Amino acid sequence: MNFGQNLFNWFTSNAQSLVLMAIAIIGVYLGFKREFSKLIGFLVIAIVAVGLVFNTAGVKDVLLNLFNRVMGA
């Protein structure tokens, strides 16, 4: 049994639903308050958050390549 991989899979599956719920709640709140400038900024941040949560392998590859370029490995 690989405890780390099981924990990662559990966290990833739960983080996806939590991120989507938080985005929906904050989006509805900002929409009802008619704060459209904040809503547009939040949507940009939400797109980045969804990309980070739903594409963990791609993010890992990008950050690893960036680290290797900075550190010269």
Long-range contacts (C-beta under 8 A, 24 or more apart in sequence): 12-53, 12-56, 15-53, 16-53, 16-54, 19-49, 19-50, 19-53, 20-50, 23-49, 23-50
